Amino acid sequence: MEEKKVLITGGLGFIGSNLARRLVHDGAKVTVVDSLIPEYGGNPRNLHDIKDQVAINFSDVRDPFSMNQLVQGQDYLFNLAGQTSHLDSMENPFTDLDINAKAQLSILEACRKHNPEIRIVFASTRQIYGKPQYLPVDEKHPSHPVDINGVNKMAGEWYHIVYNDVYGIPASVLRLTNTYGPRMRIKDARQTFLGVWIRNLLEGKPIHVFGDGRQRRDYNYVDDVVDAFLLAATRPEAEGKIFNLGAPEPLTLEDTAKLMCELIEGANYEKIPFPEDRKAIDVGDFVCNYKAFQSAFGWEPKVDFRQGISKSVEYFRNDLSHYI
């Protein structure tokens, strides 16, 4: 990536900022674009110490005029901007449609007209699968989203594949599972429940586990996800393909809570009934099969959950005021 020009949409957000930091370290010329809409996770703190080493553009990916300018001359586009809250997508479905589907067409049209050689990696979600019919869920599993977010993210990823196939704009899709780590959103559960659990731990409040806590989840530390994005961007075998990410050792939600509580003396969790709005869109057990990506590129998560969550808690312990 040395001397390569890289554009990151959602670059002040959780994954985008961690990716930007890696790319700066690797010698890339990085431009991040972010609208800093309060609900969507962008935070200037995420790049405050390297702000002189990146170009920061405060634009909305829904603005085609901005995107027409921003994509020009770029070698790579990591397309991470999105609305991530499943509940928000049900309460404001047209906003989710605009950001996760319509805006993706605007971005791709900008690339088609102004930079068709750009290499794109799009961040999608395991949410497109809905409730699993079998575990672990591989890329051949039927898509049956349980919320508007999943429907629109599925549209967004297929727009990228269509533009790859029809217009020759090289694009790949990574379907992410529960990504966590430093710089994640912790003020609420809009990005992932792990964020608000970390906040509760640090504020001396109990973690709330919905239901019986037996639902299994797999977790990816953000550094491992950044590795995956760089592999997908730089390996031609990934072009036109969709891959799951995942982890080898899923945990139940109760075991997740127990492990996290071990990190802070006196911390505790409690089981509470599922809120009705969340129960309606919960998918139960969910574990991703990431063998296709592993086989193609040798990717394997390096950071286990205990190590990764310890790093995450320590990061926010030292910088909590900037994230709540």
C-alpha positions, 0 to 999 in steps of 0.5 A, a space after each residue: 500500500 505504500 504511496 497508494 491513494 486510498 479513500 475510506 468512506 465512514 473513515 472516522 468510524 470504528 473499522 474505518 479509523 482502525 483501517 486508516 491507521 494501518 494504511 498510514 503506517 503502511 505508507 498509503 496516502 489516505 483520505 477519509 470521508 465521514 458525515 459525522 451524523 451523531 447516530 452513526 459512529 463517526 468520532 474525530 477522536 478516532 484519528 485525532 493523533 494522526 489527523 495531520 497524516 490523513 485528509 479528512 473530508 466531511 461529506 455525506 455519501 448520499 451526496 453524488 457531487 462530493 463522491 464524484 470528486 472524491 473517487 477521482 485519482 484513488 487506487 482503492 476504495 474501502 466502502 465502510 459508510 453505513 447505518 448499522 443499527 437494526 432497530 433504527 432501520 425498522 423505525 426509519 426504513 427510508 433513511 436506511 434505504 438511502 444510506 445502505 442502498 441508494 447511496 451505494 449506487 451513487 458511489 458506484 456510479 461515481 466510480 463508473 464515470 470518474 474512476 472505473 479502475 478503482 479497487 473496491 471492498 464493501 463492508 456487508 453484514 451477516 445480518 443478510 442471512 437472517 435466522 440460520 437454517 444450519 450452523 455454521 452459516 456459509 456463503 451458500 446459506 439462503 438470504 432471509 433478512 429479519 430487518 430492513 438493515 439486512 435487506 438494504 445491506 444485501 442490495 448494497 453488496 449486490 450492486 457492487 457485484 453487478 458493477 464488477 460483473 457488468 462494468 469491470 469495476 473490481 469489487 469484493 464484499 466481506 460479510 462481517 460478524 460481531 466486530 469489536 475493539 478500540 474506537 468502537 461505538 460504546 455509548 449505545 448498542 447501535 453498532 454492537 451490544 459489546 460496546 454498551 456492555 463495555 460502557 456498563 462495565 466501566 461505569 459500574 453498571 451490570 451487563 444486561 443479557 437478554 433472554 436465557 443467554 444461550 445464544 452463541 456468537 462469534 467475534 472478530 477483533 478489529 485488527 483481524 478484520 483490517 487484515 481481511 480488508 487489506 487481503 481482499 483489496 490486494 488479491 485479484 482472486 477476491 474480485 467479484 466475490 463475497 466472503 464471510 468472516 468469523 471466528 473459530 471459538 463462538 461463545 454464548 452470550 452468558 459466557 461472553 458476559 462472564 468473561 467480560 466481568 472477570 476483567 473488572 473487580 466487582 463487575 456483574 451481569 443479569 439476565 433480563 427478558 427480551 425487549 419486544 422490539 429486539 425479540 422480533 428481529 433476534 436471530 438466535 444462535 449465529 456462527 459464521 463459516 469463514 473457511 472460504 476466505 481462509 482457504 483462498 487467502 490464508 486468513 485466520 483470526 489471530 486475537 482470541 476474545 479474551 485477549 481482544 476484549 481486554 485490549 478494548 476495555 483498557 483502551 476505553 478505560 483510558 479514553 472513556 470521556 471521548 466515547 460517551 
